[in-house]
Amino acid sequence: MSEMTCETGLQKNVINKKTFEREIALCHKLSQENGGKCGWGLCEDCGVIPLLYKLREGRLLEDPDEIKKVKDKIVK
């Protein structure tokens, strides 16, 4: 087996648009209702949004500035 990396098997549309949008909306809702956190922890430290983008868009969000920009659009 070849070495596993963050890009191994990377592809678009692993989750459908409806699921992506529902989960992003849930992140936004919970962040607003709970002052920037949910049951999993603080939104600023969370990896859910980058993971959702990876599964839907087929691209990695790894640059801290890019991650912050995307999270700020969703949770603030």
N, C-alpha and C positions, 0 to 999 in steps of 0.2 A: 504494500500500500504506500502511496506517495505521502509526503509530509502534509499534514493538515494546516491550512492557514486561514485567515479571516476571509480570504477571497475564494477558497475552495468551494466550488459549486454555486458561486454567487450568480443569482438570476433574478429577473424582474417577476413581479406578480405571483410570488409564492403565497401571498395572502391577497384576497380580492379587494377591490376598492371600497366596497361597503364595510368590510371588516376593518380595514385601515382607518377609514373615516370615523367609524364608531369608537374605536380604541383611542384615537387622537381626541375626539370629543370628550370621552370619558376622562382622559388626562386633564384636559382643560377644566372640565366641570369640578373634578375633585380638587385640583389645585386652587381654584377660585373659592370653593367652599371651605377648604381646610388650611388656608394661608400658606400655600406652596408645598403641601405635602399630601400624601395619601397613606394607606396602610402599609405600603412598601417602603416609605421613607420620604426624604426631601426630594422635590422635583429637580433641584439643581444638581443633585448627585445621581439621579436616576438614569438608567440605560434603556428604558422602555422606548422612548421616542427614537433614538438612533437605531434600535433593533427593528422597530416598525418600518422605518425608512429603508433599512436594509432588505427586509422581506418584501416590501411593496415596490420600491424603486430600483432594487438591485444594485445599490451603491452604498459604500461605507461612509458614514459620517465619523471621521476620526480627528479632524482638526478641532481643537477646543473652541476656537472662535466660531467656526461653522456650527458646531453643536449648540453653543450658547445662542446664536442667532435663531436657529430653528426652534429651540425650546422656548425662547422669549416670545416668538410668534404664537406659540400654542398655549403656554401656561400663564402668560401675563395678560 
